[in-house]
Amino acid sequence: MPRPRPGAAAVVELTCAGARTPDLAALAPGDTLLLYTDGLVEARDAGGEEYGYDRLAAFVEAWAHTGAAGVRDRLLAALAAVR
């Protein structure tokens, strides 16, 4: 299986029916895996717009290089800003 470039991110959706992903990815030291609930993507800003899957995917792509703690901290700050 080919390895993604260092700092790459893969988004895997886990549902009650199982996992759905467009590709398989091997994780290695330094990779970041983000587990989240639907409450994250369904969070709405004051105008009623959901945070959404596209915004989450772009966010993870942009910040994966910061590691797990960096992604967590920035994601919590981003969510606080939309509430």
ABEGO torsion letter per residue (X at the ends): XBBBBBGBBBBBBBBAAEBBBABBBBBBBGBBBBBBBAAAAABBBAAGBBAEAAAAAAAAAAAAAAEAAAAAAAAAAAAAAAX
